Structures are given as C-alpha cells and as structure tokens.
C-alpha cells in the first residue's frame, strides 16, 4: 500500500521534489544552521552549501569563519579553525546529522527513505514530517518545508538524543558549475588530522 494512499496531493508534491533534485547534478544554496541540545546554548552558524553527485558535499562557513565540512563521497572531513584541527570519518559510519542531506543529490525516493510521511499545510508551503525507514541512522525524524515550486526551504533533523539541527536554505541554484576539487579536502597548513571513531 502506498505511503501516501490517503494524501494524493502530498504524493504529487513529493514526486515533484524527487524530479527536481534527482535531475540535478549539482546544487548550491546559502544556509543558516541552528543546533539545539538540552543543557547547551543554541548554536547558530551560516554559510554556503555545495552538493555534487554522487554524495559530495561542501559546507563553507562564513559564521564561524573558516569552518569547513567536506564529503568526497567516501570520507567526511570537519575542519575547525579555532583549534586548527581536522577530523576524518567514514561517510557510512558517521553520526553527523548533516550527512543525511547528501540524499538531496542521490536517488531521492521518499517512500523508500522514510515512513509515516505526513504533510501539514503552511502559509509558505507544505511541511513534510517523516521518520527514517532504517533504525540504524543517527536521527529519529526529519521535517522538510517544501515550497509550491518543489524547492526545499527548510530541513529539520531530530536526533536520538533529542538534539535538533535546523537548516534554512536560500538562493538555491540548480546545476551551477562546481569544480570537482571543491570536494577534495586539503588540510590547512599547520593543522593536524585526527581519525574519528569508526
């Protein structure tokens, strides 16, 4: 039975989202990221996100300046300028909640990736809430705010520990020319590399 049997309009909207992002080879967008965890101050960061098929990501932060998060499709690299250190971890083993966003340039198929998919109409579009099909992922729920033109404006990821990573996207560009070298991590001079938990 279709996950959307009772909501044909939601099925149509998500089909349009799948077409939009599955046909794109690259994507560039400005982002604001808010991270909330109980007992800790909220962290707000921002910058530019670039995606390239298959599974390549580059999060270039303007706030805090110099922070960098790169996926080459096999490994994730997180560089923090404050301690001049880079951490490397295998993409499949990562519990980083930015990792799920790589599916935007994978083979996006909502009914295969998610279960209990619900649509809530809002003034600026439709908020889609869903749970991952797999229990082996570091998050328990994802919400997308989808505009009428099938553009994703927000993604909210809730982790097992109830932490929330909330992204707001702006000025999306589909298929901009992005050099492959952008997705190859270069260790800054004097920085040290550590291996993340595998």
PyMOL commands that set and color helices and strands:
alter all, ss='L'
color gray80, all
select helices_A, chain A and resi 8-22+91-93+99-105+110-113+180-183
alter helices_A, ss='H'
color red, helices_A
select strands_A, chain A and resi 26-36+43-52+56-63+65-72+75-80+85-90+114-122+125-132+139-146+152-159+164-174+192-195
alter strands_A, ss='S'
color yellow, strands_A
deselect
rebuild
show_as cartoon
